[in-house]
Amino acid sequence: IRELLLFNGSLKQSISFTTRKPRESEVNGKDYFFVSKKSFTEMIKTNEFIEYAEVYGNYYGTHKKWLQEELNKDLSHILLELDVQGAMSIKKIFPESVRIFINPPNLNILEKRLCARGKDSDSQIKIRLAKADEEISIGSNFEYVIINDNFDKCLNSLNKIINMNNCG
């Protein structure tokens, strides 16, 4: 996502709210808005999210007011980095949205990548891998599916899709 945003300056990334703890290099308000579960559930009750989901034991959500303000500016296209649940919810609300699923070449490579990035515990990696088949199955119904077998090729494919759909 970071590389895509550098590559295509007309995109703006949404910053999600989450209840998970920040990783070592993450900054509140830049990578995510990190909040407690109590705060998040209060925001759910007051209908502050356009979409939210519980993923791997933590909540993630896109703030409704922020998204609407950005869409009203009409200066850029908004990139939402979502799990499949969030993408399905957004598609119902914004039928014109374009969903792109980035697929690993296979589950063995996915496991190696998750281990190599060093951001998840062994138990978190097992949970992610157990859910991967379901997510890949749902993602296969998105408008576009990219196999991430080569970073540069994947980045170029993403950029082409965005440009083809007048999103950037």
C-alpha atoms as an extended CHARMM CRD file, in Angstrom:
* protein
*
       168  EXT
         1         1  ILE       CA              0.0000000000        0.0000000000        0.0000000000  PROA      1               0.0000000000
         2         2  ARG       CA              2.8140000000        2.4140000000        0.9020000000  PROA      2               0.0000000000
         3         3  GLU       CA              4.4900000000        1.8440000000       -2.4580000000  PROA      3               0.0000000000
         4         4  LEU       CA              1.2040000000        2.1900000000       -4.3390000000  PROA      4               0.0000000000
         5         5  LEU       CA              0.5230000000        5.5310000000       -2.6480000000  PROA      5               0.0000000000
         6         6  LEU       CA              3.9880000000        6.7480000000       -3.7050000000  PROA      6               0.0000000000
         7         7  PHE       CA              3.4050000000        5.4210000000       -7.2130000000  PROA      7               0.0000000000
         8         8  ASN       CA             -0.0540000000        6.9700000000       -7.6000000000  PROA      8               0.0000000000
         9         9  GLY       CA             -0.4100000000       10.3810000000       -5.9370000000  PROA      9               0.0000000000
        10        10  SER       CA             -4.1540000000       10.7210000000       -6.5370000000  PROA      10              0.0000000000
        11        11  LEU       CA             -4.9570000000        8.0260000000       -3.9900000000  PROA      11              0.0000000000
        12        12  LYS       CA             -5.5500000000        8.6480000000       -0.3220000000  PROA      12              0.0000000000
        13        13  GLN       CA             -5.5530000000        5.8270000000        2.1810000000  PROA      13              0.0000000000
        14        14  SER       CA             -8.1780000000        5.5740000000        4.8560000000  PROA      14              0.0000000000
        15        15  ILE       CA             -6.8500000000        5.0940000000        8.3690000000  PROA      15              0.0000000000
        16        16  SER       CA             -8.8380000000        2.4310000000       10.1910000000  PROA      16              0.0000000000
        17        17  PHE       CA             -9.6460000000        2.2560000000       13.8660000000  PROA      17              0.0000000000
        18        18  THR       CA             -8.5190000000       -0.9110000000       15.6350000000  PROA      18              0.0000000000
        19        19  THR       CA             -8.5080000000       -2.4550000000       19.0750000000  PROA      19              0.0000000000
        20        20  ARG       CA             -5.3010000000       -4.3660000000       18.5210000000  PROA      20              0.0000000000
        21        21  LYS       CA             -2.1040000000       -3.2060000000       20.1450000000  PROA      21              0.0000000000
        22        22  PRO       CA              0.2810000000       -1.1660000000       17.9800000000  PROA      22              0.0000000000
        23        23  ARG       CA              3.2390000000       -2.9910000000       16.5370000000  PROA      23              0.0000000000
        24        24  GLU       CA              6.7050000000       -1.6230000000       17.2160000000  PROA      24              0.0000000000
        25        25  SER       CA              6.9460000000        0.7290000000       14.2240000000  PROA      25              0.0000000000
        26        26  GLU       CA              3.2840000000        1.8040000000       14.0560000000  PROA      26              0.0000000000
        27        27  VAL       CA              2.1540000000        5.3240000000       14.8670000000  PROA      27              0.0000000000
        28        28  ASN       CA             -1.2910000000        6.1970000000       16.2190000000  PROA      28              0.0000000000
        29        29  GLY       CA             -3.1730000000        8.3540000000       13.7050000000  PROA      29              0.0000000000
        30        30  LYS       CA             -0.8430000000        7.4040000000       10.8680000000  PROA      30              0.0000000000
        31        31  ASP       CA             -1.0440000000        3.6200000000       10.5990000000  PROA      31              0.0000000000
        32        32  TYR       CA             -4.2450000000        3.1310000000       12.6020000000  PROA      32              0.0000000000
        33        33  PHE       CA             -6.2280000000        4.8470000000       15.2920000000  PROA      33              0.0000000000
        34        34  PHE       CA             -5.6030000000        2.5390000000       18.2370000000  PROA      34              0.0000000000
        35        35  VAL       CA             -8.4850000000        2.4820000000       20.7110000000  PROA      35              0.0000000000
        36        36  SER       CA             -9.6860000000        0.2690000000       23.5390000000  PROA      36              0.0000000000
        37        37  LYS       CA            -12.4120000000       -2.3220000000       22.9710000000  PROA      37              0.0000000000
        38        38  LYS       CA            -14.6450000000       -0.2440000000       25.2230000000  PROA      38              0.0000000000
        39        39  SER       CA            -14.1390000000        2.8580000000       23.0390000000  PROA      39              0.0000000000
        40        40  PHE       CA            -14.6540000000        0.8590000000       19.8710000000  PROA      40              0.0000000000
        41        41  THR       CA            -17.8900000000       -0.7410000000       21.0690000000  PROA      41              0.0000000000
        42        42  GLU       CA            -19.1290000000        2.7010000000       22.1370000000  PROA      42              0.0000000000
        43        43  MET       CA            -18.4060000000        3.9460000000       18.6060000000  PROA      43              0.0000000000
        44        44  ILE       CA            -20.3890000000        0.9960000000       17.2330000000  PROA      44              0.0000000000
        45        45  LYS       CA            -23.3290000000        1.9210000000       19.4720000000  PROA      45              0.0000000000
        46        46  THR       CA            -23.2490000000        5.5190000000       18.2310000000  PROA      46              0.0000000000
        47        47  ASN       CA            -23.0890000000        4.3520000000       14.5920000000  PROA      47              0.0000000000
        48        48  GLU       CA            -19.7110000000        5.9370000000       13.8400000000  PROA      48              0.0000000000
        49        49  PHE       CA            -18.4480000000        3.2570000000       11.4630000000  PROA      49              0.0000000000
        50        50  ILE       CA            -19.4140000000        2.7460000000        7.8510000000  PROA      50              0.0000000000
        51        51  GLU       CA            -18.0950000000       -0.7850000000        8.2350000000  PROA      51              0.0000000000
        52        52  TYR       CA            -16.4370000000       -2.7460000000       10.9830000000  PROA      52              0.0000000000
        53        53  ALA       CA            -15.5220000000       -6.3160000000       11.6750000000  PROA      53              0.0000000000
        54        54  GLU       CA            -13.8730000000       -8.4940000000       14.2470000000  PROA      54              0.0000000000
        55        55  VAL       CA            -10.7960000000      -10.0290000000       12.6750000000  PROA      55              0.0000000000
        56        56  TYR       CA             -8.4400000000      -12.3790000000       14.5080000000  PROA      56              0.0000000000
        57        57  GLY       CA             -9.8310000000      -11.2960000000       17.8840000000  PROA      57              0.0000000000
        58        58  ASN       CA             -9.5850000000       -7.5430000000       17.2850000000  PROA      58              0.0000000000
        59        59  TYR       CA            -11.9950000000       -4.9880000000       15.8890000000  PROA      59              0.0000000000
        60        60  TYR       CA            -11.2380000000       -2.9090000000       12.8010000000  PROA      60              0.0000000000
        61        61  GLY       CA            -13.4540000000       -0.2150000000       11.3560000000  PROA      61              0.0000000000
        62        62  THR       CA            -13.6870000000        2.6420000000        8.8600000000  PROA      62              0.0000000000
        63        63  HSD       CA            -14.9280000000        5.8750000000       10.3980000000  PROA      63              0.0000000000
        64        64  LYS       CA            -18.0600000000        7.1150000000        8.6290000000  PROA      64              0.0000000000
        65        65  LYS       CA            -17.5490000000       10.8580000000        9.1660000000  PROA      65              0.0000000000
        66        66  TRP       CA            -13.9340000000       10.8520000000        7.9720000000  PROA      66              0.0000000000
        67        67  LEU       CA            -14.7840000000        8.8800000000        4.8430000000  PROA      67              0.0000000000
        68        68  GLN       CA            -17.7350000000       11.1010000000        3.9710000000  PROA      68              0.0000000000
        69        69  GLU       CA            -15.6570000000       14.2640000000        4.4360000000  PROA      69              0.0000000000
        70        70  GLU       CA            -12.9600000000       12.8890000000        2.1200000000  PROA      70              0.0000000000
        71        71  LEU       CA            -15.4780000000       11.8120000000       -0.5000000000  PROA      71              0.0000000000
        72        72  ASN       CA            -17.0710000000       15.2850000000       -0.3750000000  PROA      72              0.0000000000
        73        73  LYS       CA            -13.6970000000       16.8670000000       -1.1890000000  PROA      73              0.0000000000
        74        74  ASP       CA            -13.6150000000       14.8860000000       -4.4470000000  PROA      74              0.0000000000
        75        75  LEU       CA             -9.8790000000       15.5850000000       -4.7030000000  PROA      75              0.0000000000
        76        76  SER       CA             -8.6610000000       12.0360000000       -4.6130000000  PROA      76              0.0000000000
        77        77  HSD       CA             -9.8300000000        8.4710000000       -4.5500000000  PROA      77              0.0000000000
        78        78  ILE       CA             -9.9330000000        6.6900000000       -1.2380000000  PROA      78              0.0000000000
        79        79  LEU       CA             -8.1040000000        3.4170000000       -0.7890000000  PROA      79              0.0000000000
        80        80  LEU       CA             -9.5630000000        1.2030000000        1.9160000000  PROA      80              0.0000000000
        81        81  GLU       CA             -7.3500000000       -1.6370000000        3.0930000000  PROA      81              0.0000000000
        82        82  LEU       CA             -9.9310000000       -4.1270000000        4.3250000000  PROA      82              0.0000000000
        83        83  ASP       CA            -10.4600000000       -7.7700000000        5.0830000000  PROA      83              0.0000000000
        84        84  VAL       CA            -13.0530000000       -9.5860000000        2.9900000000  PROA      84              0.0000000000
        85        85  GLN       CA            -15.8750000000       -8.8340000000        5.4790000000  PROA      85              0.0000000000
        86        86  GLY       CA            -15.2080000000       -5.1060000000        5.2410000000  PROA      86              0.0000000000
        87        87  ALA       CA            -14.9350000000       -5.2070000000        1.4530000000  PROA      87              0.0000000000
        88        88  MET       CA            -18.2980000000       -6.9630000000        1.1890000000  PROA      88              0.0000000000
        89        89  SER       CA            -19.9110000000       -4.3600000000        3.4770000000  PROA      89              0.0000000000
        90        90  ILE       CA            -18.4540000000       -1.4300000000        1.5190000000  PROA      90              0.0000000000
        91        91  LYS       CA            -19.6390000000       -2.9260000000       -1.7850000000  PROA      91              0.0000000000
        92        92  LYS       CA            -23.2260000000       -2.9530000000       -0.4740000000  PROA      92              0.0000000000
        93        93  ILE       CA            -22.9870000000        0.7110000000        0.5410000000  PROA      93              0.0000000000
        94        94  PHE       CA            -20.9430000000        1.8750000000       -2.4680000000  PROA      94              0.0000000000
        95        95  PRO       CA            -21.8380000000       -0.4210000000       -5.3960000000  PROA      95              0.0000000000
        96        96  GLU       CA            -19.4940000000        1.5850000000       -7.6360000000  PROA      96              0.0000000000
        97        97  SER       CA            -16.4930000000        0.6780000000       -5.4770000000  PROA      97              0.0000000000
        98        98  VAL       CA            -13.8310000000       -1.5350000000       -7.0020000000  PROA      98              0.0000000000
        99        99  ARG       CA            -12.6150000000       -4.4910000000       -4.9500000000  PROA      99              0.0000000000
       100       100  ILE       CA             -9.1470000000       -5.8700000000       -5.5720000000  PROA      100             0.0000000000
       101       101  PHE       CA             -8.1200000000       -9.0490000000       -3.7980000000  PROA      101             0.0000000000
       102       102  ILE       CA             -4.3950000000       -9.6420000000       -3.4500000000  PROA      102             0.0000000000
       103       103  ASN       CA             -3.8190000000      -13.3500000000       -3.2930000000  PROA      103             0.0000000000
       104       104  PRO       CA             -0.6540000000      -15.1730000000       -2.2100000000  PROA      104             0.0000000000
       105       105  PRO       CA              0.7560000000      -17.6570000000       -4.7360000000  PROA      105             0.0000000000
       106       106  ASN       CA             -0.0320000000      -20.4580000000       -2.2610000000  PROA      106             0.0000000000
       107       107  LEU       CA             -0.5020000000      -21.0430000000        1.4660000000  PROA      107             0.0000000000
       108       108  ASN       CA              3.0750000000      -22.2420000000        2.0400000000  PROA      108             0.0000000000
       109       109  ILE       CA              4.4260000000      -18.9580000000        0.6900000000  PROA      109             0.0000000000
       110       110  LEU       CA              1.8600000000      -17.0420000000        2.7480000000  PROA      110             0.0000000000
       111       111  GLU       CA              3.0870000000      -18.8070000000        5.8880000000  PROA      111             0.0000000000
       112       112  LYS       CA              6.7170000000      -17.9950000000        5.0500000000  PROA      112             0.0000000000
       113       113  ARG       CA              5.8360000000      -14.3240000000        4.4500000000  PROA      113             0.0000000000
       114       114  LEU       CA              3.9060000000      -14.0490000000        7.6980000000  PROA      114             0.0000000000
       115       115  CYS       CA              6.8070000000      -15.5900000000        9.6100000000  PROA      115             0.0000000000
       116       116  ALA       CA              9.4060000000      -13.4330000000        7.8400000000  PROA      116             0.0000000000
       117       117  ARG       CA              7.6680000000      -10.1360000000        8.5510000000  PROA      117             0.0000000000
       118       118  GLY       CA              7.9540000000      -10.8720000000       12.2680000000  PROA      118             0.0000000000
       119       119  LYS       CA              4.7600000000       -9.0440000000       13.2710000000  PROA      119             0.0000000000
       120       120  ASP       CA              2.6280000000      -11.9520000000       14.4610000000  PROA      120             0.0000000000
       121       121  SER       CA              3.0310000000      -14.6530000000       17.0700000000  PROA      121             0.0000000000
       122       122  ASP       CA              3.0520000000      -18.3110000000       16.0160000000  PROA      122             0.0000000000
       123       123  SER       CA             -0.5250000000      -18.6980000000       17.2740000000  PROA      123             0.0000000000
       124       124  GLN       CA             -1.6630000000      -15.6180000000       15.2930000000  PROA      124             0.0000000000
       125       125  ILE       CA             -0.0390000000      -17.0170000000       12.1560000000  PROA      125             0.0000000000
       126       126  LYS       CA             -1.8740000000      -20.3370000000       12.6300000000  PROA      126             0.0000000000
       127       127  ILE       CA             -5.1850000000      -18.4950000000       12.9930000000  PROA      127             0.0000000000
       128       128  ARG       CA             -4.4910000000      -16.4430000000        9.8520000000  PROA      128             0.0000000000
       129       129  LEU       CA             -3.5840000000      -19.5350000000        7.8320000000  PROA      129             0.0000000000
       130       130  ALA       CA             -6.6830000000      -21.4030000000        9.0230000000  PROA      130             0.0000000000
       131       131  LYS       CA             -8.8610000000      -18.5300000000        7.7850000000  PROA      131             0.0000000000
       132       132  ALA       CA             -6.9350000000      -17.9620000000        4.5360000000  PROA      132             0.0000000000
       133       133  ASP       CA             -8.8470000000      -20.5540000000        2.4740000000  PROA      133             0.0000000000
       134       134  GLU       CA            -12.1830000000      -18.9420000000        3.3500000000  PROA      134             0.0000000000
       135       135  GLU       CA            -10.8540000000      -15.4470000000        2.5660000000  PROA      135             0.0000000000
       136       136  ILE       CA             -9.3450000000      -16.5920000000       -0.7420000000  PROA      136             0.0000000000
       137       137  SER       CA            -12.6600000000      -18.1890000000       -1.6990000000  PROA      137             0.0000000000
       138       138  ILE       CA            -14.5770000000      -14.9740000000       -0.9830000000  PROA      138             0.0000000000
       139       139  GLY       CA            -11.8750000000      -12.8150000000       -2.5960000000  PROA      139             0.0000000000
       140       140  SER       CA            -12.1470000000      -14.7950000000       -5.8200000000  PROA      140             0.0000000000
       141       141  ASN       CA            -15.5270000000      -13.0420000000       -6.3220000000  PROA      141             0.0000000000
       142       142  PHE       CA            -14.0110000000       -9.5530000000       -6.2570000000  PROA      142             0.0000000000
       143       143  GLU       CA            -13.8190000000       -7.5080000000       -9.4360000000  PROA      143             0.0000000000
       144       144  TYR       CA            -10.0680000000       -8.1370000000       -9.6530000000  PROA      144             0.0000000000
       145       145  VAL       CA             -7.7270000000      -10.7540000000       -8.2270000000  PROA      145             0.0000000000
       146       146  ILE       CA             -3.9710000000      -10.2860000000       -8.3210000000  PROA      146             0.0000000000
       147       147  ILE       CA             -1.5470000000      -13.0690000000       -7.4860000000  PROA      147             0.0000000000
       148       148  ASN       CA              1.2620000000      -11.5060000000       -5.4870000000  PROA      148             0.0000000000
       149       149  ASP       CA              4.0900000000      -13.6840000000       -6.7570000000  PROA      149             0.0000000000
       150       150  ASN       CA              6.3500000000      -10.7260000000       -7.6500000000  PROA      150             0.0000000000
       151       151  PHE       CA              6.2010000000       -7.4010000000       -5.8170000000  PROA      151             0.0000000000
       152       152  ASP       CA              6.8780000000       -5.1060000000       -8.7880000000  PROA      152             0.0000000000
       153       153  LYS       CA              4.5060000000       -7.0140000000      -11.0440000000  PROA      153             0.0000000000
       154       154  CYS       CA              1.7940000000       -6.8710000000       -8.3570000000  PROA      154             0.0000000000
       155       155  LEU       CA              2.3240000000       -3.1370000000       -7.8290000000  PROA      155             0.0000000000
       156       156  ASN       CA              2.1090000000       -2.4640000000      -11.5780000000  PROA      156             0.0000000000
       157       157  SER       CA             -1.0590000000       -4.5660000000      -11.8480000000  PROA      157             0.0000000000
       158       158  LEU       CA             -2.6480000000       -2.6620000000       -8.9690000000  PROA      158             0.0000000000
       159       159  ASN       CA             -1.7850000000        0.6670000000      -10.5430000000  PROA      159             0.0000000000
       160       160  LYS       CA             -3.1590000000       -0.4190000000      -13.9370000000  PROA      160             0.0000000000
       161       161  ILE       CA             -6.4420000000       -1.5230000000      -12.3650000000  PROA      161             0.0000000000
       162       162  ILE       CA             -6.7660000000        1.7640000000      -10.5320000000  PROA      162             0.0000000000
       163       163  ASN       CA             -6.0520000000        3.7590000000      -13.6780000000  PROA      163             0.0000000000
       164       164  MET       CA             -8.4410000000        1.6400000000      -15.7880000000  PROA      164             0.0000000000
       165       165  ASN       CA            -11.2270000000        2.3320000000      -13.3180000000  PROA      165             0.0000000000
       166       166  ASN       CA            -10.5230000000        6.0790000000      -13.1710000000  PROA      166             0.0000000000
       167       167  CYS       CA             -9.5200000000        5.7320000000       -9.5390000000  PROA      167             0.0000000000
       168       168  GLY       CA             -6.1850000000        7.4360000000       -9.8970000000  PROA      168             0.0000000000
